[in-house]
Amino acid sequence: MNTGMNKNPVWFGAGRRIHLQEVGTRDGLQAECAFVPTEDKIALVNELSATGLSKIEVTSFTSPTAIPALRDAEIVMREIARRPGVVYSALVPNMRGAERAIEARTDELNLVMSASETHNLANLRMTRAQSFDALSQVARLAQDQGVAVNVSLSCSFGCPMEGDVSESAVLGWAQRFVDLGVHGITLCDTTGMAYPGQVAALTRATRLRWPHTELTLHFHNTRGMGLANVLAGIDAGADRFDASLGGIGGCPYAPGATGNVCTEEIVHALQLMDYDTGVDLARLIAASQRLPGLIGHDMPSQITKAGRRLDLHPVPADFNTIRARALARDTVTH
């Protein structure tokens, strides 16, 4: 699957830096029925900051009525302990949300619309053109205040109602935001419809067209292809990926589906392939192990269940007896 943009095979990282960006504290927690107490949210973000993640999407400055699980956005964003080098981002849906986020000292505003007209109408109650007009005003406000802007294009790899979304449609909407001077573009696989060949083609096209715009890929593991899609993106030149602690999250258009690709699983895999994630995996797993107690249920993460590849198990208590008997049989035989 080597596309020519990366001289190393996809399974060998040769120390290449890959940036992991945590979205579980927003994309994950917003989908939970249980309200995670504010002080626990702050503590979780602080733990994640200490792991070496490049960016953390802390919360969402959406109406508390719409997303009650994140109704404490201002308090959380203001009271987290900020680490140099970590970008603290938040989803912002409109001007009021942007004003709240900027007041709370958010480093980056993440604006969201869909590359699919049907999904945009169903999810945001606006046409794509209406969303773009509204988000353009938000982007200008942020830029006037010296705050970075990232735009996430939902359904970039397929719409659960329309099916395939054309590459030209995705790139066309991205172009409009690049023309506004946004800092980054995220291509989102909102319901886990992406597959590796498609990921490689769209990533390559985006990187070639805007080499100086920060590109992030955002995958869900709905159909079990999350890691394969990450590797396809890396091979095509991407180096930034959203992921969710414990693999939590979900989408109302994919009932019963797992959430985003799991942060600790992606870090574990990439480190084994000699990519430099800059992440302390042990600390990340420790943070993930706290999640069930916070959200009240199990999570998809296999690393927290099975452990890392070389997290070895003790031999049986009677191992020495077993070995002695085996050696005795060998002596009798010979």
C-alpha positions in Angstrom: 0.0 0.0 0.0 3.0 2.3 -0.2 1.9 5.5 -2.0 5.3 7.0 -2.5 4.9 9.8 0.2 6.5 7.6 2.8 9.7 5.7 1.8 9.4 3.3 4.7 6.9 0.4 4.5 3.8 1.0 6.6 4.8 -1.6 9.2 8.2 0.1 10.0 8.1 3.6 11.4 11.9 4.2 11.7 11.2 6.7 14.5 8.8 8.9 12.4 6.7 11.1 14.7 3.0 10.5 14.8 0.9 12.9 16.8 -2.0 11.5 18.9 -4.8 13.8 19.8 -7.2 12.8 22.5 -11.0 13.3 21.9 -12.5 11.0 24.5 -13.1 13.9 27.0 -15.4 15.5 24.4 -16.4 13.0 21.7 -16.5 10.1 24.3 -18.1 11.7 27.3 -20.8 13.6 25.4 -22.2 10.2 24.4 -22.4 8.9 27.9 -25.7 8.8 29.9 -23.9 9.3 33.2 -22.7 12.8 34.1 -19.0 12.6 35.0 -18.4 15.1 37.9 -16.5 18.2 37.0 -13.6 17.5 39.3 -13.2 14.1 37.8 -13.2 15.5 34.3 -10.5 18.0 35.3 -8.4 15.2 36.9 -8.8 13.1 33.8 -7.6 15.8 31.5 -4.6 16.5 33.8 -3.7 12.8 33.7 -3.9 12.8 29.9 -1.8 15.9 29.7 1.0 14.1 31.6 1.1 11.2 29.0 2.6 13.2 26.2 -0.4 13.6 23.9 -0.1 16.4 21.4 -3.6 17.7 21.7 -6.6 17.2 24.0 -10.2 18.1 22.9 -11.2 18.9 26.4 -14.9 19.7 26.0 -17.7 21.2 23.9 -19.1 24.7 24.2 -22.5 23.5 23.0 -25.8 24.4 24.7 -26.0 22.6 28.0 -29.6 21.6 27.0 -28.3 19.9 23.9 -25.4 18.1 25.6 -25.9 18.1 29.4 -22.9 15.8 29.9 -20.6 18.7 29.1 -22.6 21.5 30.8 -19.5 22.3 32.9 -17.3 23.3 29.9 -16.2 26.7 31.2 -15.1 25.4 34.6 -13.3 22.4 33.1 -11.4 24.4 30.6 -10.4 27.1 33.1 -9.3 24.8 35.9 -7.2 22.2 34.0 -3.5 22.3 34.6 -2.0 23.2 31.3 1.2 21.6 30.2 3.6 23.4 27.7 3.4 21.9 24.3 -0.1 20.4 24.7 -2.9 22.1 22.7 -6.2 22.3 24.6 -9.0 22.3 22.0 -12.8 22.4 22.2 -15.7 21.9 19.9 -17.6 25.1 19.1 -20.9 25.1 17.2 -21.7 28.8 16.9 -20.7 32.4 17.8 -22.0 32.1 21.4 -20.0 28.9 21.9 -16.9 30.6 20.4 -17.3 33.5 22.8 -17.6 31.2 25.8 -14.6 29.1 24.6 -12.4 32.1 24.0 -13.3 33.5 27.4 -12.3 30.2 29.0 -8.8 30.4 27.4 -9.3 27.6 24.8 -6.2 27.2 22.6 -8.0 26.0 19.5 -11.6 26.1 18.3 -12.8 23.0 16.5 -15.7 23.8 14.1 -17.8 21.1 12.7 -19.9 20.6 9.6 -20.6 17.7 7.3 -19.4 17.0 3.8 -22.8 15.3 3.3 -25.8 17.6 2.7 -28.2 15.0 4.2 -26.2 14.4 7.3 -25.6 18.1 7.8 -29.4 18.8 7.7 -30.2 15.8 10.0 -27.5 16.6 12.5 -27.2 20.4 12.4 -30.6 21.4 11.0 -28.8 23.5 8.3 -27.7 23.2 4.7 -24.0 22.9 4.2 -24.0 26.5 2.8 -25.7 27.8 5.9 -23.2 26.0 8.1 -20.3 27.4 6.2 -21.7 30.9 6.5 -22.2 30.6 10.2 -18.8 29.0 10.8 -17.0 31.6 8.7 -18.1 34.2 11.2 -16.8 32.1 14.1 -13.5 31.6 12.3 -13.1 35.4 11.8 -13.9 36.0 15.5 -11.3 33.5 16.6 -8.7 34.9 14.2 -9.3 38.4 15.5 -8.7 37.1 19.0 -5.5 35.2 18.0 -7.1 31.8 18.6 -6.3 28.9 16.2 -9.2 27.3 14.2 -9.6 23.7 13.1 -12.5 22.5 10.9 -13.8 19.0 11.2 -15.6 17.7 8.1 -18.0 14.9 9.2 -18.8 12.1 6.8 -15.7 12.7 4.7 -15.5 8.9 4.0 -19.2 8.2 3.6 -22.6 9.2 4.8 -24.9 6.7 6.6 -27.9 8.1 4.6 -26.3 9.1 1.2 -23.6 6.5 0.9 -20.3 7.5 -0.7 -19.4 11.2 -0.5 -17.3 12.3 -3.5 -13.6 13.3 -3.0 -14.4 16.5 -4.9 -17.1 17.4 -2.4 -14.8 16.9 0.6 -11.9 18.8 -1.0 -14.3 21.5 -2.2 -15.5 22.3 1.3 -12.0 22.0 2.8 -10.9 24.5 0.2 -13.4 27.1 1.4 -12.1 26.8 4.9 -8.5 26.9 3.8 -9.2 30.1 1.9 -10.5 31.5 5.2 -7.0 30.8 6.7 -7.9 28.1 9.2 -5.0 26.4 10.9 -6.1 22.8 10.3 -8.6 20.4 8.7 -9.8 17.1 10.1 -11.3 14.5 7.8 -13.8 12.5 9.9 -15.0 9.0 9.4 -18.1 9.7 11.4 -19.8 6.3 11.4 -16.9 4.0 10.5 -17.5 3.7 6.8 -13.8 4.3 5.7 -11.6 1.6 4.2 -7.8 1.7 3.7 -7.7 2.3 -0.1 -10.1 5.2 0.2 -8.2 6.6 3.2 -4.9 6.5 1.3 -6.4 8.3 -1.7 -8.1 11.1 0.1 -5.2 11.6 2.5 -2.7 11.8 -0.4 -5.0 14.3 -2.3 -5.3 16.5 0.8 -1.6 16.5 1.6 -0.7 17.3 -2.0 -3.2 20.1 -2.2 -2.5 21.8 1.1 0.9 20.7 2.4 1.1 23.5 4.9 -2.3 23.0 6.5 -2.4 20.8 9.5 -4.3 17.6 8.5 -5.9 15.3 11.1 -7.7 12.0 10.4 -10.5 11.0 12.7 -11.6 7.4 12.6 -14.3 5.3 14.3 -13.9 1.6 14.8 -17.5 0.8 13.9 -16.6 -2.0 11.5 -13.3 -3.0 12.9 -11.1 -1.2 10.4 -9.8 1.6 12.6 -6.2 0.6 13.0 -6.0 -0.4 9.3 -7.2 3.0 8.3 -4.7 4.7 10.6 -1.9 2.8 8.9 -3.2 3.6 5.5 -3.3 7.3 6.5 0.3 7.2 7.8 1.5 5.5 4.6 -0.2 8.3 2.6 1.6 11.1 4.5 -0.7 11.8 7.5 0.9 12.3 10.9 -2.0 13.4 13.1 -4.8 11.2 14.4 -7.7 11.7 16.8 -8.3 8.9 19.2 -10.5 8.2 22.2 -9.4 6.9 25.6 -10.8 3.4 26.1 -12.4 3.6 22.6 -15.5 5.3 24.1 -17.8 7.4 22.0 -20.4 6.6 19.3 -22.8 8.1 16.8 -26.6 8.1 16.8 -26.5 7.0 13.1 -24.6 3.8 13.9 -26.6 2.3 16.8 -24.6 -0.1 19.0 -21.3 0.7 17.3 -18.1 1.1 19.1 -16.6 4.5 19.4 -13.5 6.2 18.1 -10.3 4.3 17.5 -8.9 3.6 21.0 -6.0 5.8 22.0 -4.1 3.2 24.0 -4.5 0.6 21.2 -3.2 2.9 18.5 -0.3 4.0 20.7 0.5 0.3 21.5 0.5 -0.7 17.8 2.5 2.3 16.5 5.2 1.9 19.2 5.6 -1.7 18.3 6.1 -0.6 14.7 8.8 1.9 15.8 6.8 5.1 15.3 7.5 7.8 17.8 4.2 8.9 19.4 5.8 10.7 22.3 3.2 9.0 24.6 3.9 7.3 27.9 1.7 4.2 27.3 1.8 3.0 30.9 0.4 6.3 32.1 -2.2 6.3 29.3 -3.4 2.8 30.3 -3.6 3.9 33.9 -5.8 6.8 32.9 -8.0 4.5 30.8 -8.4 2.1 33.6 -10.2 4.8 35.6 -12.9 5.2 32.9 -15.3 2.4 33.9 -15.6 3.9 37.4 -16.4 7.3 35.9 -18.9 6.2 33.2 -20.4 3.2 34.9 -19.8 0.5 32.3 -17.1 -1.4 30.5 -15.3 0.0 27.4 -14.0 -1.4 24.1 -10.3 -1.1 24.9 -8.6 -4.5 24.6 -5.2 -3.2 25.9 -6.7 -2.4 29.3 -8.2 -5.9 29.4 -5.3 -8.0 27.9 -2.4 -5.7 28.7 0.5 -4.8 26.5 2.2 -7.5 24.3 5.0 -8.0 26.9 2.9 -7.6 30.1 3.8 -11.2 31.1 2.0 -13.5 33.5 3.5 -15.4 36.4 4.1 -19.1 36.0 1.7 -21.4 37.8 2.2 -21.8 41.6 3.2 -25.4 41.2 5.5 -24.7 38.2 8.6 -26.0 39.9 6.9 -29.3 40.7 5.7 -29.6 37.1 9.2 -28.9 35.8 10.8 -31.4 38.2 8.3 -34.2 37.1 8.9 -33.4 33.4 12.7 -33.6 33.9 12.3 -36.9 35.9 10.4 -38.4 33.0 13.0 -37.3 30.6 15.7 -38.9 32.8 13.8 -42.2 32.8 13.3 -42.1 29.1 17.0 -41.7 28.4 
